């Protein structure tokens, strides 16, 4: 039987597919309450992830994460592929 993917694996695949992710999206899609923690672990593993602060319609700021395309895969510490 195949093991279910971890939240970290799901977020990593989502980002690698060229998508951005916010804490709200992570909660809705993957049941992830602590997206910042997962992003930190992915960065520690060598992924280059960009953080952009965005505001919602009520003026509250939140983080939006994307792959940082300004860094080549060969410069990353971890195995991204």
C-alpha positions in Angstrom: 0.0 0.0 0.0 1.3 3.4 -1.0 2.0 5.9 1.9 0.1 9.2 1.8 2.2 12.2 0.9 3.3 14.5 3.8 2.2 18.1 3.9 5.8 19.0 3.1 5.8 16.8 0.0 2.5 18.2 -1.1 3.7 21.8 -0.7 7.0 21.1 -2.5 5.2 19.5 -5.5 2.7 22.4 -5.6 5.6 24.9 -5.8 7.6 22.8 -8.3 4.5 22.8 -10.6 4.9 26.6 -10.8 2.2 27.5 -8.4 2.3 30.0 -5.6 0.8 29.3 -2.1 -0.5 31.3 0.8 -1.3 30.1 4.3 -5.0 30.0 3.6 -4.5 27.9 0.4 -2.2 25.5 2.3 -4.9 25.1 5.0 -7.6 24.5 2.4 -5.6 22.2 0.1 -3.4 20.3 2.4 -4.7 20.8 5.9 -1.5 22.7 6.8 -1.7 25.1 9.7 2.0 26.0 9.8 3.0 26.8 6.2 5.9 29.0 7.3 7.4 26.0 9.1 7.2 23.9 6.0 8.7 26.7 3.8 11.6 26.9 6.3 12.3 23.2 6.1 12.1 23.3 2.3 14.6 26.2 2.3 16.9 24.2 4.7 16.7 21.4 2.2 18.0 23.6 -0.6 14.9 25.0 -2.3 15.0 28.7 -3.2 11.6 30.1 -2.2 10.6 33.7 -2.6 8.3 35.4 0.0 6.0 38.3 -1.1 3.8 40.1 1.3 0.3 40.7 0.0 -2.7 42.5 1.4 -6.3 41.2 1.4 -9.4 43.4 0.9 -9.4 44.2 4.6 -5.8 45.5 4.5 -4.3 42.5 6.4 -0.9 41.3 5.2 -0.1 37.7 4.5 2.8 35.8 2.9 2.7 34.4 -0.6 5.4 31.9 -1.5 6.8 31.0 -5.0 9.9 29.3 -6.4 12.7 31.9 -6.8 13.5 31.5 -10.5 16.4 33.9 -10.3 18.5 31.1 -8.7 19.6 28.3 -11.0 19.0 24.7 -9.9 22.7 24.0 -9.9 23.3 26.6 -7.2 20.8 25.1 -4.8 22.2 23.0 -1.9 19.6 20.3 -2.1 18.3 17.9 -4.7 15.4 19.8 -6.3 14.7 17.5 -9.2 
